[in-house]
Structures are given as structure tokens and as C-alpha cells.
Amino acid sequence: MVYQVKTVGYRDRAMVRDMRKALRGMSLESPWPSLAALAGRVTAVGLCTVCLVLASMVTLAVALDPSGMEEAGSWVIYLLWGGFLLFLLLALVIRPLPDPIKDHLWPSEADVVTVTLREDQIEVEDGRLAIQVPYRMIRDVWETQACFYLFPMKRHFLMLRKRDFIEGDPDRFGSFLSDKMQRPDAALTEAEHLGRPVDAAPGGEKAWGTAVFQFSGSYTTQDLEVLNRAARKQFQPVNRWVLLPLIGLLGLVMTGGALMLLLEGSLPLSTYLFPLVTGPVLLILALLSDRLGAVFSRRLLAKGGEGLEVVLEEDSFTERAASGETTRPYEAVYGVVLCRERYFLFLNKRVAHILARHALVQGEWEQLGRFLKEKCGKPVIAVR
């Protein structure tokens, strides 16, 4: 028996709601918005409102009495309206609720995905690559009224929409999948496939069956800073060429204009206090975005980012942490980037595994690049 599902497009509200329902059922997503993101959006909306009110008041005052502020009034107007536009942009960008498509859907970068479920394996094609997933890799399955969700990874799912079945009966699919996942041979090979210790070495220590490279340790703030740098330069052209330069330019203009007004001394300090304070903050945000992102990410990893272990084997790679274990095939890697003696295995444009040279405990660093290029089937891109 063969099932085939072809899904075109995921960006509709009904599907996003259904994905969130499945993620909450698997305890992978909180039903409440992120407090940090919610506070960021509230702050951005508040500052946007303040800038709008002040800019409107100053503009009206200048319109009624053009001689009152003379040329200095134009600087204040430009700075306030610029601050309004910037905080409006930030309010639109900040997401209090995570995006299940970007954060959990696999593959996440494709518009058309064809999934074929055969007797021995699952085949996934997205127009960019073809991936074979054995049934033993499916960790969990969740069914809603509209979809089946297959979890080959702990936090990522493969979505099969019931209305998109072009071969096979979706009403019988649940029993078919249950039978495949409970096959005796799948249980016998699970330990080997997941990269768990299969043999005992002398002295009672456990040895890896097919490990080629092994990394052990915790992600440092510098690791996360380099990760942000690599992701921004390689996969975030809007942030690199538009958003950060715009924030830096706006901060420079606000700071320079406020300093000019301060040196002239023709206006009270309250008139340009806002750009005088906000301008340097924007400059720091633009110049130190990677560092600030690393510090914030470090705080998020405090509960589960210690004692990480990554093992690269011949057919898959595994990451272990206190929060659990995740195994992925090399075909799941979206891109490989080398930056400052660290390889990054990107699963999408925002999520990556960090392979730092200082954490290497098995294998030769000089051979890692060639190994990743061969296994992932993608070039290793070096960025500064």
C-alpha cells in the first residue's frame, strides 16, 4: 500500500491554528505569548505612540508659528517622525507568538512538498532535494481534524494535510502508520540508528558504533555571537543590507541633530531630549546587534544549553542535551557555513547546530569541511 500527499502552500490562518493545536498537544509550544516578545512589542507600540504625538504637536506648532523654532524645528520634526517609523517597524516585526511554519515545520522553505509513504520508508520531495526517512525515525504522531503531524525530530514535524491525499485513504492512514512504527525490526535497529552507544569499550566505557566526529561542551556567548553573524551575512539579506543600516543611520541622524541643538543652546533641553537618548541606543543596537543577540540567546539557553554533545556519524548526526536527544539525516541540513573556526549546520535560515573547534573531542578538524560537504551534498560557505 502506498500513500501520497502533495501540499501546495501552508500560509493560511486555518493551517497555522491547526499547527499550534498540534504543538500544544505535544507540549512543544506554550498557549501564552512569550513575555519578552510581548514586552518588546508593547514597548515598541508605546514609543511609536509617543513619537507620533510629539511629532504631531511639534509639526502643528511650527505650522502655526513658523518663526518660533526657525531652522532647528525641521531637525526635531524629522527626528520624531523618523522615530515613529522605526518603532512602528519594530512593532510589526516582533512576534509575541512563535511562527509554527518557520520554527517547527519541516521542510520549512518550500512552497510545494510531495510526501510518498511506501512500505519501507517515507520519501519527501520539495523541489530542492529529496529525502528518504525510515519509519523508525518517526518519534511521535499527532492527528487533528485536518492534518497528520509526523515528528522525525523532537521539535520539527512533517505535516500531511488530509485534503491533500492524492493516493490512499486518509481514514485508514492512522492504522497504516501505527503498524509501520510498531514493526519489530524498527525496534531492533532504533538504538543503532539514533547513534546511541551499541558496544562497550574496555574499562566499562561505552563507545560509538559509527561515530566519525564528536563535539562536547556548552555553547559559549562567543559561539552564539558568531552564529548570529554567520546567519545575518548568509541568510538574512534584509537585516544585513536594509534594517541594520537603517537603524544605524537613523541613530546617527538623531544623535547628530540632538548634539547640534545642544551646542546651539537655542531650545530647551526637553525639546530634543528624546532623540538625544534614543539616538545612541539605536547606534549601539546597530553596531552590536550580534553581541546583543548572543547575550539574549544565552539567557534562553540557560535551562537546556549546558552539557551539549553532537555526534556526526556516517548516515546521520545526533545532538544530546539535558532536555533530550535529536537525530537528523544529513539531507535535513539547509546550508553549511564556516565562520571563525566554527561550522554551522543550518536546518533553516534561523536554526543551526554549532560545531566549534574548541569543542571537538573526536576526529580531525582539517577533515571536517570535506566530510560535511560530502554528507550534506552542499558547499561549505566561508564568511568573515
Buried (B, 14 or more C-beta within 10 A) or exposed (E): EEBBBBBEEBEEEEBBEBBBBBBEBBEBBEEEBBEEBBEBBEBBBEBBBBBBEBBBEBBEBBEEEEEEBEEBBEBBBBBBBBBBBBBBBBBEEBBBBBBBBBBBBBBBBBEEBBBBBBEEBBBBBBEEBEBBBBBBBBBBBBBBEBBBBBBBBBBBBBBBBBEBBEEBEBEEBEEBBEEBBEEEEBEEEBEBBBBBEEEEEEEEEEEBBEBBBBBBBEBBEBBBBBBBBBBBBBBBEEBBEEBBEBBBBBBBBBBBBBBEBEEEEEBEEEBBEBBBEBBBEBBBBBBEBBBBBBEEBBEEBEEEBEEBBBBBBEEBBBBBBEEEBBBBBBBBBBBBBBBBEBBBBBBBBBBBBBBBEEBBEEBEEEEBBEBBEEBBEBEBBEBE
